[in-house]
Amino acid sequence: MMGHMQDSATPMTPPDPETDPFGALERELRVLIRRAQSTAAQMARIIHPELDASAYPLLAHIAQYPNSRGSDLAAHFGVGRATVSRQLSRMVELGLVHRETDPEDTRGQCITLTDDGAARFEHARDSRVVMLEAALTDWEKDDISQLALLLRRYSADVVSWLESRQEPVPTGAASSPAAS
């Protein structure tokens, strides 16, 4: 008998941010990520009905950093190059991105949004901004600004911490399948 398992009908009280700030943060991030994943599919469909949900952040990064390389995208998102390559191939098929040989390193490719890809991405991003404005209409602008700044700081610190804990990969080593 599993006496220690909680009855799923009895919800647990969320951790108190005052007494358990890291537990409360973990819970809120978990909920935020779950909701973000569900809206990612909606954002992708706004861009193109055949686009995978995971493509929206990729397109956003390419829009912000034109001429990105596939290897840079893989490193930024913490996934394998093969995963990024598959996603990019699909976006090329849909006419959203363009790949061309990197003039500085002919083994690599520079990725940019096509005009159609840029227009579709901007429409989706603008839709998301309108949604945020409507959902947070009762918030003070300073609170929204502070949240954005804190999320940016959180992301930078977590990425920095993760990078400091990774062992360097020897040059020429294949990426691990777990990274895909």
Backbone hydrogen bonds, N-H to C=O, Kabsch-Sander energy under -0.5 kcal/mol:
donor,donor_aa,acceptor,acceptor_aa,energy
3,G,1,M,-1.1
5,M,2,M,-0.8
10,T,7,D,-1.7
20,D,16,D,-3.4
24,A,20,D,-2.7
25,L,21,P,-2.3
26,E,22,F,-2.4
27,R,23,G,-2.1
28,E,24,A,-2.5
29,L,25,L,-2.7
30,R,26,E,-2.4
31,V,27,R,-2.4
32,L,28,E,-2.7
33,I,29,L,-3.0
34,R,30,R,-2.2
35,R,31,V,-2.4
36,A,32,L,-2.7
37,Q,33,I,-2.6
38,S,34,R,-1.6
39,T,35,R,-2.0
40,A,36,A,-1.7
41,A,37,Q,-1.0
42,Q,38,S,-0.7
43,M,39,T,-2.6
44,A,40,A,-2.6
45,R,41,A,-2.2
46,I,42,Q,-1.8
47,I,43,M,-1.7
48,H,44,A,-3.0
51,L,48,H,-2.1
55,A,52,D,-1.9
56,Y,53,A,-1.0
58,L,54,S,-0.7
59,L,55,A,-2.9
60,A,56,Y,-2.6
61,H,57,P,-2.2
62,I,58,L,-2.3
63,A,59,L,-2.7
64,Q,60,A,-2.0
65,Y,61,H,-2.6
67,N,111,I,-1.1
68,S,65,Y,-0.7
68,S,111,I,-1.3
70,G,109,Q,-0.6
73,L,69,R,-2.2
74,A,70,G,-2.5
75,A,71,S,-2.2
76,H,72,D,-2.7
77,F,73,L,-2.5
78,G,74,A,-0.9
79,V,74,A,-2.0
80,G,179,A,-0.8
84,V,80,G,-1.8
85,S,81,R,-2.9
86,R,82,A,-2.3
87,Q,83,T,-2.1
88,L,84,V,-3.1
89,S,85,S,-2.6
90,R,86,R,-2.0
91,M,87,Q,-2.1
92,V,88,L,-2.4
93,E,89,S,-2.4
94,L,90,R,-1.8
95,G,92,V,-1.6
96,L,91,M,-2.8
97,V,91,M,-1.0
98,H,112,T,-3.0
100,E,110,C,-2.0
102,D,105,D,-0.5
102,D,108,G,-2.6
105,D,102,D,-0.7
108,G,105,D,-2.4
110,C,100,E,-3.4
111,I,68,S,-3.1
112,T,98,H,-2.3
114,T,96,L,-2.3
118,A,114,T,-3.0
119,A,115,D,-2.3
120,R,116,D,-2.6
121,F,117,G,-2.6
122,E,118,A,-2.8
123,H,119,A,-2.0
124,A,120,R,-2.2
125,R,121,F,-3.0
126,D,122,E,-2.8
127,S,123,H,-2.1
128,R,124,A,-2.1
129,V,125,R,-2.4
130,V,126,D,-2.3
131,M,127,S,-2.1
132,L,128,R,-2.5
133,E,129,V,-2.7
134,A,130,V,-2.3
135,A,131,M,-2.8
136,L,132,L,-2.3
137,T,134,A,-1.0
139,W,136,L,-1.9
144,I,140,E,-1.8
145,S,141,K,-2.6
146,Q,142,D,-2.6
147,L,143,D,-2.5
148,A,144,I,-2.4
149,L,145,S,-2.4
150,L,146,Q,-2.7
151,L,147,L,-2.7
152,R,148,A,-2.2
153,R,149,L,-2.4
154,Y,150,L,-2.9
155,S,151,L,-2.7
156,A,152,R,-2.5
157,D,153,R,-2.6
158,V,154,Y,-2.7
159,V,155,S,-2.6
160,S,156,A,-2.4
161,W,157,D,-2.4
162,L,158,V,-2.9
163,E,159,V,-2.7
164,S,160,S,-1.9
165,R,161,W,-0.9
165,R,162,L,-0.7
166,Q,162,L,-0.8
166,Q,163,E,-0.6
173,A,170,P,-2.1
179,A,176,S,-1.3
180,S,177,P,-1.4
